[in-house]
Amino acid sequence: MTASASSVKNPARTVLRTELRRGIAPWTGLAVALTLLVPLWSKASEWQGSWGETQSQLHAATALLGGPLVAAAACWQGGREHRRRTAELLLSVPRSRLAQVTTAATPIVLWAAAGYLLALGVVFAATAPYTGAGGPSLSIVATDLGLLLSIGFVGFVVGRLVRWRLIAPVLAAAFYVLLGVPSYMESDARFLSPAEQYMLEGSVPVWWFAPVLLAWTGGIAATVLLAHAARRRLLAVVPLALAVAAGAVIVPTGENLFRDDPATTRRVCSAPAPGTPQLCVQASDAPVLPSVSEALAGMFSRLAGVPGAPVRYVSTESDPKDGEAALAHAMRGWGTTRNELTDPQAYASETALSLTSRDCSAVSHWDKREGAKRVGLTDDAVRSWLAGNDATWDPEARPLVTRLEAMPDAGRKAWLGRYLATLKSCAPAEVPAL
């Protein structure tokens, strides 16, 4: 059989190949890729190095930016016959209405999916060199793709039904609102929105997450498509029932759609070294350990040989035990960028603050008690000296820092040992004076 005879025998395949190469379909794929990459790249410091944060940001951009864009492009494609005044001509085509609709809409959704996958590849390649434990979630990738495919078919049907030329941008705005508003709800019904903001830092979806979400979004799209184009429109009841059943699973489950990711929540510690405290963080933050160790090197040298000094510093996600202290939290995009601390001095100061802070909130009128101000100034002075920071919260603490610096090394270590032993005390008389 010749190529031309094969084309005549399979006109739908010929039309699909043509549509994939021409019209707005290829431009839709490029537009989706750029729409996702431009805002993501502008905030790269917030997600590079974290698989969870990378996918959270990509998911949000896909739903709130890519989804309305695909809906508008598919809607414009759906109204093409009305604009060309060839809608009546299609009635004479021997192919079924459902076949015509799917053939005309498929190029848009396929190119939209290609644009998403291109953006996915770029951001994954950008974050991979800086990541610690864990990995990307294929479930989130599948549901994001399912959203673009579903919204594309729905947009195409709207374009076929509504002849108004401005329906495409109006539909995009409507989808933006429809997808975004549920995120502000407190009810678990918000998880029905494909644009719900998933907190994927340290968590992963349950194994049945993708099938149920795809049944929900895909069921709605199939219902719209069959109700519009199927010869027997009652068939639309089947995907509608599937969507309702999926929704009945999603809403009661709510936040339990996600579970802790053991690969990222386990603790990773620096190698033990004589005279140097260990640093322990979540596995996902393990690549930041060298930068943290360098930032705290001065503080550790000042505490070397001090009785009762912490032997281990743990991330704030963990509760410090005896002999441990809390590390400061460095948020990506603010405290760390590509596994490097943006302000090592501030990080050392915050860690020293967590070490020297005492919780006296349960003590009635603590601030007015005799000696409370002296204790506060002493805490401020020790924090500033440990961090090697000239600035103090209270200017009156500056002379105390000078006294601490002027002490003989042995006397200062002995005094710091007595001071550290009183950090859980709210009795001013027990805190040694400077």
C-alpha positions in Angstrom: 0.0 0.0 0.0 1.4 3.4 -1.0 1.7 6.3 1.4 -1.0 8.2 -0.3 -3.4 5.3 -0.1 -2.6 4.9 3.6 -3.4 8.6 4.2 -6.7 8.3 2.4 -7.6 5.2 4.5 -6.6 7.0 7.8 -7.7 10.6 7.3 -7.9 11.2 11.1 -4.2 10.3 11.4 -3.3 12.6 8.5 -5.3 15.5 10.0 -3.7 14.9 13.4 -0.2 15.0 11.9 -1.0 18.2 10.1 -2.5 19.9 13.1 0.5 18.9 15.2 2.8 20.8 12.8 0.6 23.9 12.0 -1.7 26.3 13.7 -1.6 27.4 17.3 -0.8 24.0 18.7 3.0 24.2 18.5 2.9 27.8 19.8 0.8 26.6 22.7 3.6 24.2 23.8 6.2 26.9 23.6 3.9 29.3 25.5 3.3 26.8 28.3 7.0 26.1 28.7 7.8 29.9 28.9 4.9 30.6 31.2 6.2 28.0 33.6 9.9 28.7 33.3 10.0 32.5 33.6 8.3 32.8 37.0 10.1 29.7 38.3 13.5 31.0 37.2 12.9 34.3 38.9 12.5 32.5 42.2 15.2 29.8 41.6 16.9 30.5 45.0 13.7 29.3 46.8 13.5 25.9 45.2 17.0 24.9 43.9 18.3 22.1 46.1 14.9 20.7 47.3 12.9 18.2 45.3 9.8 18.9 47.3 10.0 22.7 46.9 10.8 22.4 43.2 7.7 20.4 42.6 5.5 22.6 44.8 6.5 25.6 42.8 6.1 23.9 39.5 2.7 22.5 40.5 1.4 25.9 41.5 2.7 27.5 38.3 1.2 24.7 36.2 -2.2 24.9 37.7 -2.6 28.7 38.1 -0.7 29.8 35.0 -0.4 26.9 32.6 -4.0 25.7 33.1 -5.8 28.9 32.2 -3.4 29.3 29.2 -4.2 25.9 27.9 -7.9 26.5 28.4 -7.7 29.7 26.4 -5.7 28.1 23.5 -8.0 25.1 23.3 -11.0 27.4 23.4 -9.7 29.4 20.5 -9.0 26.2 18.6 -12.5 25.0 19.3 -14.1 28.2 17.8 -12.0 28.0 14.7 -14.8 26.5 12.5 -17.2 29.3 13.6 -14.7 31.9 12.7 -14.0 30.3 9.3 -17.7 29.7 8.8 -17.1 26.0 8.1 -19.0 24.5 11.0 -21.9 23.4 8.7 -19.4 21.8 6.3 -18.3 19.4 9.1 -21.7 17.9 9.2 -21.1 16.3 5.8 -17.9 14.6 7.0 -18.4 10.8 7.5 -16.5 10.7 10.8 -18.4 10.9 14.0 -18.7 14.2 15.9 -16.7 12.7 18.8 -13.8 11.7 16.5 -13.8 15.2 15.0 -13.6 16.9 18.3 -10.9 14.6 19.8 -8.8 14.9 16.6 -9.0 18.7 16.6 -8.4 19.1 20.4 -5.6 16.5 20.7 -2.8 18.6 19.1 -3.4 21.4 21.6 -3.2 19.1 24.7 -0.3 17.1 23.4 1.8 20.3 22.8 0.7 21.6 26.2 2.0 18.4 27.7 5.2 18.7 25.8 5.7 22.3 27.1 5.1 21.1 30.6 7.6 18.2 30.2 10.2 20.6 28.8 9.8 23.0 31.8 9.9 19.9 34.1 13.2 18.8 32.6 14.8 22.2 32.9 13.9 22.8 36.6 14.8 19.2 37.5 18.2 19.6 35.8 18.7 22.9 37.7 17.9 21.5 41.1 19.5 18.1 40.9 23.1 19.2 41.5 22.1 20.8 44.9 19.7 18.2 46.3 20.1 16.0 49.3 17.9 13.0 50.1 14.6 12.2 48.5 13.6 12.6 44.9 10.8 13.9 42.6 7.3 12.5 42.8 5.9 10.9 39.7 2.4 11.1 41.1 2.6 14.9 41.1 3.9 14.9 37.5 1.1 12.6 36.4 -1.6 14.8 38.1 -0.2 18.0 36.6 -0.2 16.4 33.1 -3.7 15.1 33.7 -4.9 18.7 34.7 -3.5 20.2 31.4 -5.0 17.4 29.3 -8.4 17.7 31.0 -8.6 21.5 31.0 -7.6 21.5 27.3 -10.6 19.3 26.3 -13.0 21.3 28.4 -11.7 24.5 26.9 -12.1 23.1 23.4 -15.7 22.2 24.0 -16.5 25.6 25.4 -15.0 27.1 22.2 -17.2 24.9 20.1 -20.3 25.9 22.0 -19.8 29.7 22.5 -19.3 31.8 19.4 -18.2 35.0 21.2 -14.7 35.9 20.1 -13.6 37.0 23.6 -14.6 33.8 25.2 -11.0 32.5 25.2 -9.5 35.2 27.5 -12.7 35.2 29.6 -12.5 31.5 30.1 -8.8 31.8 31.1 -9.7 34.3 33.8 -12.6 32.2 34.9 -10.4 29.1 35.3 -7.8 31.2 37.2 -10.5 32.2 39.7 -12.0 28.7 39.8 -8.7 27.0 40.5 -7.3 29.6 42.9 -10.2 30.4 45.2 -10.5 27.0 46.8 -7.0 27.3 48.2 -8.3 29.9 50.6 -10.9 27.5 52.1 -10.3 25.8 55.4 -12.5 22.8 54.4 -10.9 19.6 53.1 -13.0 20.2 50.0 -10.2 22.5 48.8 -8.3 19.3 47.8 -10.7 18.9 45.0 -9.0 21.8 43.3 -6.1 20.7 41.2 -4.4 24.0 42.1 -4.3 23.2 45.9 -0.9 24.2 47.2 0.8 20.9 48.2 3.5 21.2 50.9 5.9 18.6 49.4 9.0 19.6 51.5 9.4 16.4 53.6 6.2 14.7 52.5 5.0 12.6 49.6 1.6 11.7 48.3 0.0 8.3 49.1 0.3 5.6 46.5 -3.2 6.0 45.2 -3.0 9.8 45.0 -2.5 9.9 41.2 -5.2 7.5 40.2 -7.8 9.2 42.3 -6.9 12.7 41.2 -6.8 11.7 37.6 -10.2 10.0 37.9 -11.5 13.3 39.3 -10.1 15.7 36.7 -10.3 13.3 33.9 -13.8 12.2 34.8 -15.0 15.8 34.6 -13.3 16.4 31.2 -14.7 13.1 29.8 -18.2 14.0 31.0 -18.1 17.3 29.2 -16.6 15.8 26.0 -19.1 13.0 25.8 -22.1 15.2 26.7 -21.1 17.4 23.8 -20.0 15.1 21.1 -21.0 11.5 21.8 -23.8 10.0 19.7 -25.3 8.5 22.9 -24.9 11.3 25.4 -26.0 9.1 28.3 -22.5 7.6 28.2 -21.4 10.7 29.9 -23.0 9.3 33.1 -20.1 6.8 33.4 -17.2 9.2 33.7 -19.4 11.5 35.8 -20.0 8.7 38.3 -16.3 8.0 38.3 -15.5 11.6 39.1 -18.1 11.7 41.9 -16.6 8.5 43.4 -13.1 10.0 43.2 -14.3 13.2 44.9 -16.0 11.2 47.6 -12.5 9.7 48.4 -10.6 13.0 48.2 -12.6 15.1 50.5 -12.8 12.8 53.6 -9.1 12.0 53.2 -8.0 15.7 53.1 -4.5 16.3 54.4 -4.0 12.5 54.7 -3.4 12.5 51.0 0.2 13.1 52.0 2.5 11.3 54.4 6.0 12.0 55.8 8.8 11.1 53.5 11.3 9.0 55.6 14.0 9.6 53.0 14.1 13.4 53.9 13.0 13.5 57.5 15.7 11.2 58.9 18.6 12.9 60.6 22.0 13.2 59.0 25.0 14.3 61.2 28.5 15.6 60.4 31.4 13.3 61.1 32.4 13.3 64.7 35.7 15.1 65.4 37.5 15.6 68.8 36.6 18.9 70.4 34.1 19.8 67.7 30.3 19.4 68.3 28.3 17.4 65.8 25.8 19.1 63.5 22.6 17.2 62.8 20.0 18.2 60.2 17.3 16.6 58.1 18.6 14.5 55.3 17.2 16.9 52.7 19.4 19.7 54.2 22.6 17.5 54.3 24.4 19.5 51.5 24.2 22.6 53.6 26.2 21.1 56.5 29.7 22.3 55.2 28.4 25.9 55.0 26.8 25.7 58.5 30.0 24.2 60.0 32.1 27.0 58.5 29.7 29.6 59.8 29.7 28.2 63.4 33.5 27.5 63.5 34.2 30.7 65.5 31.4 30.0 68.0 32.6 26.5 68.5 36.2 27.7 69.2 34.9 30.1 71.8 33.0 27.3 73.6 35.9 24.8 73.4 36.7 23.5 76.8 33.7 25.1 78.5 32.0 22.8 81.0 28.5 21.9 79.9 28.9 23.2 76.3 26.6 21.3 73.8 28.2 18.3 72.1 25.6 18.3 69.4 23.6 20.9 67.5 20.3 19.7 65.9 17.9 21.3 63.4 14.9 23.0 64.8 12.7 20.3 63.5 14.1 18.1 66.3 13.7 18.6 70.0 17.2 19.1 71.6 18.0 16.6 74.3 20.5 16.9 77.2 23.9 18.0 75.8 22.2 19.3 72.6 21.3 22.7 71.3 19.1 23.9 68.4 20.5 25.1 65.1 19.0 28.2 63.5 16.6 27.6 60.7 17.8 28.8 57.3 15.0 28.9 54.8 15.8 28.4 51.1 15.7 31.6 49.2 16.2 33.6 52.4 18.9 31.9 54.6 20.4 29.6 52.0 20.9 29.7 48.3 22.1 26.6 46.4 23.3 25.1 49.7 25.3 28.1 50.8 24.3 30.4 53.7 23.5 33.8 52.4 24.6 35.5 55.7 26.9 33.3 57.8 27.2 35.9 60.5 23.5 36.2 61.0 23.2 32.4 61.1 25.8 32.2 63.8 24.1 35.0 65.8 20.7 33.2 65.5 22.2 29.9 66.6 23.9 31.6 69.6 20.5 33.2 70.4 18.8 29.8 70.5 21.6 28.5 72.8 21.4 31.4 75.3 17.6 32.1 75.3 15.7 31.2 78.4 12.0 30.7 78.5 10.6 32.6 81.5 7.2 33.3 79.9 5.5 31.1 82.6 6.9 33.3 85.4 4.4 36.0 86.4 5.7 39.5 85.7 9.2 38.2 84.9 10.3 41.5 83.3 9.5 43.4 86.5 11.3 41.1 88.8 14.4 42.3 90.5 17.5 41.2 88.6 15.6 40.3 85.4 17.1 43.1 83.4 20.6 42.1 84.5 19.9 38.6 83.3 18.6 39.8 80.0 21.7 42.0 79.5 24.0 39.0 80.4 22.2 36.8 77.9 22.6 39.4 75.2 26.3 39.9 76.0 27.0 36.1 75.8 25.1 35.7 72.6 27.0 38.6 71.0 30.4 37.3 72.2 29.8 33.8 71.0 28.7 34.9 67.6 31.6 37.3 67.3 29.1 40.1 66.6 29.8 43.6 67.7 26.1 44.5 67.7 23.9 43.8 70.7 20.1 44.1 71.1 20.5 46.4 74.0 23.3 49.0 74.0 23.7 48.6 77.8 25.0 45.1 77.1 28.1 46.3 75.2 30.2 46.9 78.4 29.4 43.3 79.5 30.8 42.0 76.2 34.0 44.0 76.8 34.3 42.5 80.3 33.7 39.0 79.0 36.4 39.5 76.3 38.9 40.9 79.0 38.6 37.8 81.2 41.5 35.4 81.4 40.8 32.4 79.2 40.6 29.9 82.1 38.3 32.2 84.1 36.1 32.9 81.2 35.6 29.2 80.5 34.7 28.6 84.2 32.3 31.5 84.2 30.6 30.3 80.9 30.3 26.9 82.4 28.4 28.3 85.4 26.3 30.5 83.1 25.3 27.6 80.7 24.2 25.5 83.8 21.6 28.2 84.5 20.0 28.5 81.1 16.8 26.7 82.3 16.6 28.8 85.4 14.4 31.9 85.8 15.9 32.8 89.2 18.1 35.9 88.7 20.2 35.1 91.8 21.4 31.9 90.2 22.7 33.5 87.0 26.4 34.6 87.5 27.0 38.3 87.0 29.6 39.8 84.6 
